[in-house]
Amino acid sequence: MKSVLGKFRPWRAALLTAGLATTHLLSCGPATETDVLSVDGTSEAVGDTRQEAISWTLGAQYDATKSNITFRVYSSRATRIEVYIYKTPKGAQEVAKYVLTKNTSNVWSTTVSVATLKNTYGVTGPVYYGYRAWGPNWTYNSGWTKGSSLGFVSDVDAQGNRFNPNKLLMDPYALEISHDPINPNNTDGTVYATGATHRLKDSGAAASKGVVLAPDTTSYGTKPTRALKDDVIYEVHVRGLTQGDSSITSCKGTYAGAAQKAASLAALGVTAVEFLPVQETDNDANDVTASTAGDNYWGYMTLNYFAPDRRYACDKSAGGPTREFKAMVKAFHDQGIKVFIDVVYNHTGEGGAWSSTDKTTYNVFTFRGLDNPTYYSLTSDYQNSWDNTGVGGNFNTFNPVAQDLIVHSLKYWKDELGVDGFRFDLASVLGNTCQHGCFNFDKTNSGTALNRIWRDLAPRAGTGGTGADLIAEPWAIGGNSYQVGNFPSGWSEWNGIYRDTLRKDQNQMGLETVTPGDLATRFAGSSNLYQDDGRKPYNSINFMVAHDGMTLKDLYACNSKNNSQPWPYGPSDGGEDNNHSWDQGGVAADQRKAARNGFAFLMLSAGTPMFNGGDEFLRTQYCNNNVYNLDSSANWLNYSLSTDQANFKTFAQRLIAFRKAHPALRPANFYSSVDNNSNVMEQMRWFQPSGAVADTAYMGNGNNHSLAWRIDGTELGDSASAIYVAYNGWSGAVNFSLPWPGNGKQWYRVMDTCPWAEGANQVNSPGSEALIGGEGYSYGVCGRGLLLLIAK
C-alpha cells in the first residue's frame, strides 16, 4: 500500500541474536529527585499532585500511605499467575514471589507489604517485577521449577493460548520498564521464544521488568488551547533532534536535549512538535555496533504503552524517564508549542511468527503470555497472528479489554504526562470490526477503537480549547484498510492524496495526469474527502514528505531510492519504489526551487501543514527512503548549514510567519465561491493565467499546467484585503494577468520562488513587499515557479 510500505520492511519477526560488542551509553547526571518510592524510605517526592488521578487499577500501585504495593493484571484464560520481585533490573534471580488471586472481572491481584520487601527480602531500592502465568496449554504443576517442562501440553492450543511459565512477562500497565529485551547484556533473543527449541529457556534474569512508580510531581506546564487549524506541525525524532547538535553540550539525543530546542523551534514558527514513537521500544542495542544489523531507530515496535522510552532519558534511573519527559513537555508548553506523539496501537514489539516456515515459534514476553486471544487478532484457527501491518500481527483493537488498555494509555499520556495530541500509526487497524479470522474497517460501528477513543478521550474542538488532537495515518495493508477521507467525524488524517497529487504534478509531467481541478481541490482543503461527513479543512493534515520516505530535498534531488549504501547512510531494506520523485535534471538551483514550491504549497493551502524535522534547511538522507534502522550521524539533524541551507531556513521561517499572520489561509470552513460581504469579490476564485475565470473546461483539462487563485481577506478577518497565488507547473515561463485586487488596492509581492529571487530575502518581511501593480498587470512566472501577492 502506498506510503506505508516503507514501514512494512522484512522486519525480524523474532528478536535477533546479534554479535554485540561493547556499548556506549549517553552520559547523564544523577537524579536530583525521584518519584520511585525506595523501600528504605529515602524517597521524598511521592506526594500525589497529579492533574488527574489514574482512573484504572491495573498495574502496580502504592497505597495512600506507601505501606503496600498492589499488583493487578488482567487475564481471562490463565489458571495461575505469580508475581516475581527483583532487587535489580537484570542479571539476577528474583528475591520473592507471590501468588495472585482472580476476581469475577478476570483481574488477578495481590498486595505486598513494603516493610516485608525491605526487612525480609532486602529490597531497599526501586521494586522491579514481572509475572509468570499458567493456562490450559501449560497447566500448573507444584513440582515445576524454572526451565522445567512440567505441565507442558502445547505451545499453542485450539483456543489460541500461549502460556509458558518459563517466560517472565512484562506488566502491560507498567509505568516504566527497566530495560529492553535485547540489550548489551543480553544479545540472545531466543530466551523469549517458544517452540520445541526454546520453550524451556528461562527468561527471568534477562527479561524486562516493570518498575513500581509512585505518583510523579513534575509539572508539564500549561497546555496550549490553540485550534488545530492554526497549527504548524513539525514531525521529528526525539533523539535525532539533538544527537548531532553541537550547540547542545549536555544530554544530547534525550528528552532533556529536546527541551533545549523549544525556543528555536518557536522562533522557526512551529506550533506543534510531533515526536516519532517515545513509548518503550526495543532499541537498547542500537549503539553497540556501528552497523544497521538489528537496529530499531524509528521505534514502531512498542513494548509497553505507558512507559517513556528510557533510551531517550538523560536520567536513566528508575523514575527518571517519566520526570524528564514531563519536564520536556513543559519546556515546549512554555513556548506555546503543543506536544504530539506518534503512537502504535496496531501491533506490538512481540511480533508475529519467527518465520513463514516456522509458525510455532513466537516471542512471549508480555501480552501473548498473559492472554493471547484477548490482545491479538488471530487467524480463524487461533494458531497464528492475523497481520494487517506487515510487522508482526494486529493488536486486537475490537476487543473491549484491549481497547481499555489503549484508552487508558492515551489518558495517561494526556492527563499525567501532558501530551496534547496523538498521531495514530496505521490507524485503519483501530477501525477493525472483527477480532479473529478476518479484517473489516467500518467507521460507522460504534464498537471500534476509533469511535471508543473519540468518545472517551475528550478530543479538542475545532475552535480550540482543552482536549486532545487526534490524527490518523489512514491506511494499513490488506483488506479494506486504505481509508483516506473515510475516518469518523472529528478525526484528522494524514492526507496522502494531497501529497501524491502535488508530487505528481511537480515531478511527473507527461507521465501522470494531474488537472488544475485536482490541484485546486488539494489547495482548498480537500473538500471531496472531508466535507461529506461534516469535517473541516483543518482535518486534512497536508504534507509533502514525512519520516517514512524521502526528505523534502531528496524528493527533488533523487530519481529513485538508494537504500543499499554502506553505514552510516544504509543499508536499509524495504522502502516505497514509487516515490513520485525527480532530480530536476540534476540542476541544483532547480532542485532548490522545487523544494521551495513544495514548502510553499503547505503554507498556502487550506488544512493543517506538517513538515519533517530538517526540511526547513534541506536535510538529506542521500536518497535512502526507509531509514528506520539508521541510528547514525547520517540520520540525526545536522545544524551546520551551508549558505543555501541557511537561505532556505529563512525562506521557511518567513513563509510560516506569513501563514500565521493571515487567517485567510487557515479557514475554519471550506472556502465559498460566492461574494458573501458584497464587496464584488468572491471568497475564493480560481483563475487561468490569462486572468479569465478558470471554468470547468479549463479545470478538467490535464494539458493545463498553470493555476492561480485569489482569496478575499475581508471575509476572513485578514489584514490583507486579498491574497493571490499563481503556480506555473509548466517547464517554461508563463505570464499571469493579475485580477482585481479590490477598491483602491494594489498588488504587492511577498514571494517569488524563482531562482532570480533566491537569497535571504526571498520572502519579503511585512512592510517591505514590492509594489507590482493592479488589475491586468502581466507578471511573468518562471517555469515551475510560484508567486505570492497581497493586496493593500
Long-range contacts (C-beta under 8 A, 24 or more apart in sequence): 1-475, 1-476, 1-477, 1-481, 1-482, 2-475, 2-482, 2-496, 2-500, 2-576, 2-578, 3-475, 3-496, 3-499, 3-500, 3-548, 3-549, 3-576, 4-426, 4-473, 4-475, 4-476, 4-477, 4-548, 5-477, 5-574, 5-575, 5-576, 5-577, 6-548, 6-549, 6-574, 6-575, 6-576, 6-625, 6-626, 6-628, 7-298, 7-300, 7-390, 7-391, 7-425, 7-426, 7-548, 7-574, 7-628, 8-389, 8-390, 8-391, 8-477, 8-574, 9-390, 9-391, 9-572, 9-573, 9-574, 9-575, 9-626, 9-628, 10-573, 10-574, 11-301, 11-351, 11-390, 11-391, 11-392, 12-294, 12-351, 13-351, 13-352, 13-353, 13-354, 13-355, 13-392, 14-189, 14-190, 14-193, 14-351, 14-354, 14-355, 14-361, 14-363, 15-181, 15-182, 15-189, 15-192, 15-282, 15-351, 15-363, 16-182, 16-189, 16-293, 16-294, 17-187, 17-188, 17-189, 17-190, 18-182, 18-187, 18-285, 18-288, 18-289, 18-293, 18-294, 19-187, 19-289, 20-184, 20-187, 20-285, 20-288, 20-289, 21-288, 21-289, 22-184, 22-288, 23-184, 23-285, 23-287, 23-288, 24-287, 25-287, 25-316, 26-251, 26-252, 26-253, 26-254, 26-314, 27-250, 27-314, 28-251, 28-254, 28-313, 28-314, 28-315, 28-316, 28-320, 29-250, 29-314, 29-315, 30-315, 30-317, 31-315, 31-317, 31-319, 31-320, 31-323, 33-323, 34-317, 34-318, 34-319, 34-320, 35-213, 35-214, 35-215, 35-216, 35-217, 35-218, 35-319, 35-322, 35-323, 36-126, 36-211, 36-212, 36-213, 36-214, 36-317, 36-318, 36-319, 37-62, 37-66, 37-114, 37-212, 37-213, 37-214, 38-124, 38-125, 38-126, 39-114, 39-117, 39-118, 39-123, 39-124, 39-125, 39-127, 40-118, 40-124, 40-125, 43-214, 45-214, 45-216, 45-217, 46-214, 46-215, 47-215, 47-217, 48-215, 49-215, 49-217, 50-215, 50-216, 50-217, 50-415, 50-416, 51-415, 51-416, 52-415, 52-416, 54-412, 54-416, 55-408, 55-411, 56-173, 56-404, 56-408, 57-107, 58-107, 58-172, 58-173, 58-408, 59-171, 59-173, 59-174, 59-175, 59-210, 59-306, 60-127, 60-129, 60-171, 60-173, 60-174, 60-210, 60-212, 61-212, 62-114, 62-212, 62-214, 66-114, 66-214, 67-113, 67-114, 67-115, 68-111, 68-112, 68-113, 68-114, 69-111, 69-112, 69-114, 69-117, 69-127, 69-212, 70-109, 70-110, 70-111, 70-112, 71-98, 71-100, 71-109, 71-110, 71-111, 71-112, 71-129, 71-171, 72-107, 72-108, 72-109, 72-173, 73-100, 73-107, 73-108, 73-109, 73-131, 73-171, 73-172, 73-173, 73-370, 74-106, 74-107, 74-108, 74-172, 74-370, 74-371, 74-374, 74-401, 75-102, 75-106, 75-108, 75-133, 75-135, 75-370, 75-371, 75-374, 76-106, 76-371, 76-374, 76-401, 77-135, 77-136, 77-159, 77-161, 77-163, 77-371, 77-372, 77-373, 77-374, 78-102, 78-108, 78-133, 78-134, 78-135, 78-163, 78-370, 78-371, 79-134, 79-135, 79-136, 79-139, 79-140, 80-133, 80-134, 80-140, 81-108, 81-131, 81-132, 81-133, 81-134, 81-370, 82-131, 82-132, 82-133, 83-110, 83-112, 83-129, 83-130, 83-131, 84-129, 84-130, 84-131, 84-132, 84-168, 84-204, 85-112, 85-117, 85-121, 85-123, 85-127, 85-128, 85-129, 86-128, 86-129, 86-130, 86-209, 87-121, 87-122, 87-123, 87-125, 87-128, 88-128, 89-128, 89-178, 89-179, 89-209, 90-178, 90-179, 90-183, 90-185, 90-186, 90-205, 90-206, 90-207, 90-209, 91-185, 91-205, 91-206, 92-205, 93-204, 93-205, 94-204, 95-121, 95-122, 95-123, 96-120, 96-121, 96-123, 100-131, 125-318, 126-211, 126-212, 126-318, 126-319, 127-211, 127-212, 128-178, 128-209, 128-210, 128-211, 128-212, 129-171, 129-209, 129-210, 129-212, 130-168, 130-169, 130-170, 130-171, 130-204, 130-207, 130-208, 130-209, 130-210, 131-168, 131-169, 131-171, 131-369, 131-370, 132-165, 132-166, 132-167, 132-168, 132-169, 133-163, 133-165, 133-169, 133-369, 133-370, 134-163, 134-165, 135-161, 135-163, 136-161, 136-163, 137-161, 137-162, 137-163, 138-163, 138-164, 138-165, 140-165, 146-202, 146-204, 147-200, 147-201, 147-202, 148-200, 149-199, 149-200, 152-199, 155-194, 155-195, 155-196, 155-199, 155-360, 155-362, 156-360, 156-362, 156-372, 156-382, 156-383, 158-381, 158-382, 159-373, 159-382, 160-372, 160-373, 160-378, 160-382, 160-383, 160-436, 161-372, 161-373, 162-194, 162-362, 162-364, 162-368, 162-369, 162-372, 163-369, 164-194, 164-199, 164-364, 164-369, 166-199, 166-200, 166-201, 166-202, 166-203, 167-192, 167-194, 167-202, 167-203, 167-207, 167-364, 167-365, 167-369, 168-202, 168-203, 168-204, 168-207, 168-209, 168-365, 169-207, 169-364, 169-365, 169-366, 169-369, 169-370, 170-207, 170-208, 170-209, 170-210, 170-303, 170-304, 170-365, 170-366, 171-210, 171-366, 172-304, 172-305, 172-366, 172-367, 172-370, 172-375, 172-405, 173-306, 173-405, 173-408, 174-209, 174-210, 174-211, 174-304, 174-306, 174-307, 175-210, 175-211, 175-213, 175-306, 175-307, 175-322, 175-412, 176-210, 176-211, 176-213, 176-306, 176-307, 176-308, 176-310, 176-318, 176-319, 176-321, 176-322, 177-208, 177-209, 177-210, 177-211, 177-280, 177-303, 177-304, 177-307, 177-310, 178-208, 178-209, 178-210, 178-211, 178-310, 178-318, 179-208, 179-209, 179-284, 179-310, 180-208, 180-280, 180-281, 180-282, 180-283, 180-284, 180-285, 180-303, 180-311, 181-206, 181-207, 181-208, 181-282, 181-303, 181-365, 182-282, 182-284, 182-285, 182-294, 183-284, 183-285, 184-284, 184-285, 184-288, 187-285, 189-363, 192-363, 192-364, 192-365, 193-354, 193-361, 193-362, 193-363, 193-364, 194-360, 194-361, 194-362, 194-363, 194-364, 195-354, 195-358, 195-360, 195-361, 195-362, 196-360, 197-361, 198-361, 203-365, 207-365, 208-303, 208-365, 211-318, 211-319, 213-318, 213-319, 213-322, 216-319, 216-322, 216-323, 216-326, 216-416, 218-322, 218-323, 218-326, 218-327, 218-330, 219-326, 219-330, 220-326, 220-329, 220-330, 220-333, 220-417, 220-418, 221-329, 221-330, 221-331, 221-333, 221-334, 221-418, 222-333, 223-333, 223-338, 223-418, 223-420, 223-466, 224-271, 224-333, 224-336, 224-337, 224-338, 224-420, 225-460, 225-464, 225-465, 225-466, 226-271, 226-336, 226-338, 226-464, 227-460, 227-461, 227-462, 227-463, 227-464, 227-538, 227-668, 228-421, 228-460, 228-462, 228-464, 228-469, 228-492, 228-538, 228-539, 228-608, 229-462, 229-536, 229-537, 229-538, 229-608, 229-666, 229-667, 229-668, 230-271, 230-464, 230-660, 230-666, 231-271, 231-272, 231-338, 231-469, 231-608, 232-269, 232-270, 232-271, 232-272, 232-603, 232-608, 232-609, 232-610, 232-656, 232-659, 232-660, 233-270, 233-271, 233-272, 233-273, 233-274, 233-340, 233-541, 233-608, 233-609, 233-610, 233-611, 234-265, 234-268, 234-270, 234-272, 234-273, 234-274, 234-610, 234-611, 234-613, 235-274, 235-276, 235-342, 235-546, 235-547, 235-610, 235-611, 235-612, 235-613, 236-273, 236-274, 236-275, 236-276, 236-612, 236-613, 236-614, 236-637, 237-275, 237-276, 237-297, 237-298, 237-547, 237-613, 237-635, 238-275, 238-276, 238-278, 238-312, 239-297, 239-311, 239-312, 239-631, 239-636, 240-297, 240-613, 240-635, 240-636, 240-637, 241-613, 241-637, 242-637, 243-636, 244-633, 244-636, 244-637, 244-638, 244-639, 245-636, 245-637, 245-639, 246-639, 246-640, 247-639, 250-314, 251-314, 253-312, 253-636, 254-312, 254-313, 254-314, 254-324, 255-308, 255-312, 255-313, 255-314, 255-321, 255-324, 255-325, 255-327, 255-328, 256-313, 256-314, 256-315, 256-324, 256-327, 256-328, 257-314, 258-328, 258-331, 259-327, 259-328, 259-330, 259-331, 259-332, 260-331, 262-331, 262-332, 262-334, 262-335, 262-337, 263-335, 265-332, 265-335, 265-337, 266-335, 266-336, 266-337, 267-653, 268-616, 268-649, 268-652, 268-653, 268-656, 269-653, 269-656, 269-657, 269-660, 270-337, 270-656, 271-336, 271-337, 271-338, 271-660, 272-337, 272-338, 272-339, 272-340, 272-420, 272-421, 272-469, 273-332, 273-337, 273-338, 273-339, 273-340, 274-340, 274-341, 274-342, 274-421, 274-423, 274-610, 275-339, 275-340, 275-341, 275-342, 276-342, 276-547, 277-302, 277-309, 277-341, 277-342, 277-343, 277-344, 277-425, 278-308, 278-309, 278-312, 278-325, 278-341, 278-342, 279-303, 279-304, 279-305, 279-306, 279-307, 279-308, 279-309, 279-341, 279-343, 279-344, 279-409, 280-304, 280-307, 280-308, 280-309, 280-310, 281-309, 281-349, 282-349, 283-309, 283-311, 283-631, 284-310, 284-311, 286-311, 286-631, 287-631, 290-567, 290-568, 290-632, 291-567, 292-567, 292-570, 292-571, 292-572, 292-629, 292-630, 292-632, 294-629, 295-629, 295-630, 295-631, 296-628, 296-629, 297-627, 297-628, 297-629, 297-630, 297-631, 297-635, 298-547, 298-627, 298-628, 300-344, 300-391, 300-425, 300-628, 301-344, 301-347, 301-348, 301-349, 301-351, 301-391, 301-392, 302-343, 302-344, 302-345, 302-348, 302-349, 303-348, 303-349, 303-366, 304-366, 305-343, 305-345, 305-405, 305-406, 305-409, 306-409, 306-412, 306-413, 308-417, 322-417, 325-417, 326-417, 326-418, 329-417, 329-418, 329-419, 330-418, 333-418, 338-420, 338-421, 338-469, 339-418, 339-419, 339-420, 339-421, 340-419, 340-420, 340-421, 340-422, 340-423, 340-469, 340-471, 341-413, 341-419, 341-422, 341-423, 342-422, 342-423, 342-425, 343-409, 343-410, 343-413, 343-422, 343-423, 343-424, 343-425, 344-425, 344-426, 345-395, 345-397, 345-406, 345-409, 345-424, 345-425, 345-429, 345-430, 345-449, 346-388, 346-389, 346-394, 346-395, 346-397, 346-424, 346-425, 346-426, 346-427, 346-429, 346-430, 346-476, 347-389, 347-391, 347-392, 347-393, 347-394, 347-395, 347-426, 347-429, 348-375, 348-392, 348-395, 349-392, 350-392, 351-391, 351-392, 351-393, 352-384, 352-385, 352-387, 352-392, 352-393, 353-384, 353-385, 359-383, 359-384, 371-401, 373-435, 373-436, 374-399, 374-401, 374-402, 375-399, 375-401, 375-402, 375-405, 377-432, 377-434, 377-435, 377-436, 377-439, 378-436, 378-437, 379-436, 379-437, 380-436, 380-437, 380-438, 382-436, 386-436, 386-437, 386-438, 386-439, 387-478, 388-426, 388-428, 388-429, 388-432, 388-439, 388-476, 388-477, 388-478, 388-479, 388-481, 389-426, 389-429, 389-476, 389-477, 390-477, 394-429, 394-432, 394-439, 395-429, 396-435, 396-436, 397-429, 397-430, 397-432, 397-448, 397-449, 398-432, 398-433, 398-434, 398-435, 398-447, 398-448, 398-449, 399-435, 402-449, 403-449, 403-452, 406-430, 406-449, 406-452, 406-453, 407-452, 407-453, 407-456, 407-457, 410-453, 410-457, 410-468, 411-456, 411-457, 414-457, 414-468, 419-468, 420-468, 420-469, 421-460, 421-468, 421-469, 421-470, 421-471, 422-468, 422-469, 422-470, 422-471, 423-471, 423-472, 423-473, 423-494, 424-470, 424-471, 424-472, 424-473, 425-473, 426-473, 426-475, 426-476, 426-481, 427-472, 427-473, 427-474, 427-487, 428-472, 428-474, 428-475, 428-476, 428-481, 428-482, 428-483, 429-476, 429-481, 430-472, 431-483, 431-487, 438-479, 439-478, 439-479, 439-480, 439-481, 440-479, 440-480, 441-479, 441-480, 441-481, 441-483, 441-486, 443-483, 443-486, 443-487, 443-488, 444-488, 450-487, 450-488, 450-491, 451-488, 454-488, 454-490, 454-491, 459-490, 462-536, 462-538, 462-668, 463-668, 471-541, 484-529, 485-526, 485-528, 485-529, 485-530, 488-533, 489-533, 489-534, 489-535, 490-535, 490-539, 491-535, 491-539, 492-535, 492-538, 492-539, 492-540, 492-541, 492-608, 493-529, 493-530, 493-539, 493-540, 493-541, 494-541, 494-543, 494-546, 494-610, 495-522, 495-526, 495-529, 495-540, 495-541, 495-542, 495-543, 495-607, 497-522, 497-526, 497-529, 498-522, 498-526, 498-540, 498-542, 498-543, 498-605, 498-607, 499-542, 499-543, 499-544, 499-545, 500-580, 502-544, 502-598, 502-601, 503-544, 503-555, 503-579, 503-580, 503-581, 504-580, 505-705, 505-729, 506-556, 506-582, 506-594, 506-597, 506-598, 506-729, 506-784, 507-555, 507-556, 507-580, 507-581, 507-582, 507-594, 508-580, 508-582, 509-705, 509-729, 509-730, 509-731, 512-580, 513-702, 514-702, 515-699, 515-700, 515-701, 515-702, 515-704, 516-686, 516-694, 516-698, 516-699, 516-700, 516-701, 516-704, 516-705, 516-706, 516-707, 517-699, 517-700, 519-707, 519-727, 519-729, 520-686, 520-694, 520-699, 520-707, 520-709, 522-605, 523-601, 523-604, 523-605, 523-606, 523-709, 523-725, 524-605, 524-606, 524-670, 524-671, 524-684, 524-709, 525-605, 525-606, 525-607, 525-667, 525-670, 525-671, 526-607, 527-670, 531-670, 536-668, 536-669, 536-670, 537-606, 537-607, 537-667, 537-668, 537-669, 537-670, 538-606, 538-607, 538-608, 538-666, 538-668, 539-607, 539-608, 540-606, 540-607, 540-608, 541-607, 541-608, 541-610, 542-601, 542-602, 542-605, 542-607, 542-608, 542-609, 542-610, 543-602, 543-609, 543-610, 543-611, 543-612, 544-598, 544-599, 544-601, 544-602, 544-611, 545-598, 545-611, 545-612, 545-615, 546-610, 546-612, 547-612, 548-626, 549-575, 549-576, 549-579, 549-625, 549-626, 550-579, 550-581, 550-621, 550-623, 550-625, 551-612, 551-614, 551-615, 551-618, 551-619, 551-620, 551-621, 552-595, 552-598, 552-599, 552-611, 552-612, 552-615, 552-618, 553-591, 553-595, 553-615, 553-618, 553-619, 553-620, 554-581, 554-620, 554-621, 554-622, 554-623, 554-625, 555-579, 555-580, 555-581, 555-594, 555-595, 555-598, 556-581, 556-582, 556-583, 556-584, 556-590, 556-591, 556-594, 556-595, 556-598, 557-583, 557-584, 557-591, 557-620, 557-623, 558-583, 558-623, 559-583, 560-623, 561-623, 561-624, 561-625, 561-626, 562-622, 562-623, 562-624, 563-624, 563-625, 563-626, 565-622, 565-624, 567-632, 568-630, 568-632, 568-633, 568-634, 568-635, 569-621, 569-622, 569-624, 569-630, 569-632, 569-634, 570-624, 570-630, 572-624, 572-626, 572-627, 572-628, 572-629, 572-630, 573-626, 574-626, 574-628, 575-624, 575-625, 575-626, 576-625, 576-626, 579-625, 589-755, 589-758, 590-755, 590-784, 592-618, 592-644, 592-648, 592-755, 592-758, 593-753, 593-754, 593-755, 593-758, 593-784, 593-785, 594-784, 595-648, 596-648, 596-651, 596-753, 596-762, 596-786, 597-727, 597-753, 597-784, 597-785, 597-786, 599-651, 599-652, 599-655, 600-655, 600-751, 600-753, 600-786, 600-788, 603-655, 603-656, 603-658, 603-659, 603-665, 604-659, 604-665, 604-725, 604-788, 605-665, 606-665, 606-666, 606-667, 606-670, 606-671, 609-659, 613-637, 614-638, 615-652, 616-648, 616-649, 616-652, 616-653, 617-641, 617-645, 617-646, 617-648, 617-649, 617-652, 618-644, 618-645, 618-648, 646-760, 647-758, 647-759, 647-760, 647-762, 650-760, 650-761, 650-762, 650-763, 651-762, 651-763, 654-763, 654-764, 654-765, 655-751, 655-763, 658-750, 658-751, 658-763, 658-788, 661-719, 661-766, 662-713, 662-718, 662-719, 662-720, 662-723, 663-716, 663-717, 663-718, 664-711, 664-712, 664-713, 664-715, 664-716, 664-717, 664-718, 664-720, 664-723, 665-711, 665-723, 667-716, 671-711, 672-715, 675-712, 676-715, 677-712, 677-714, 677-715, 679-712, 679-714, 679-742, 679-743, 680-740, 681-710, 681-712, 681-714, 681-722, 681-740, 681-742, 682-710, 682-712, 683-711, 683-712, 683-715, 683-716, 684-709, 684-710, 684-711, 684-712, 685-709, 685-710, 685-739, 687-736, 687-739, 689-726, 689-728, 689-734, 689-735, 689-736, 689-737, 690-737, 691-736, 691-737, 691-738, 691-739, 691-776, 705-729, 705-730, 706-730, 706-734, 706-736, 706-781, 708-736, 708-739, 710-739, 713-790, 713-791, 714-742, 720-790, 720-791, 720-792, 721-745, 721-791, 721-792, 722-790, 722-791, 723-788, 723-789, 723-790, 723-791, 724-787, 724-788, 724-789, 724-790, 724-791, 725-786, 725-787, 725-788, 725-789, 726-779, 726-781, 726-786, 726-787, 726-789, 727-781, 727-785, 727-786, 727-787, 728-781, 728-782, 728-783, 728-784, 728-785, 728-786, 729-784, 730-783, 730-784, 731-783, 731-784, 732-783, 733-780, 733-781, 733-782, 733-783, 733-785, 734-780, 734-781, 734-783, 735-778, 735-779, 735-780, 735-781, 736-778, 736-779, 736-780, 736-781, 736-787, 737-776, 737-777, 737-778, 738-772, 738-773, 738-774, 738-775, 738-776, 738-777, 738-778, 738-779, 738-789, 739-775, 740-774, 740-775, 741-774, 741-775, 741-791, 742-791, 745-774, 745-791, 745-792, 746-771, 746-772, 746-773, 746-774, 746-791, 746-792, 747-771, 747-772, 747-773, 747-774, 747-777, 747-789, 747-790, 747-791, 748-772, 748-789, 748-790, 748-791, 748-792, 749-787, 749-788, 749-789, 750-788, 750-789, 750-790, 751-786, 751-787, 751-788, 752-781, 752-785, 752-786, 752-787, 752-788, 753-785, 753-786, 753-787, 754-781, 754-782, 754-785, 755-782, 756-782
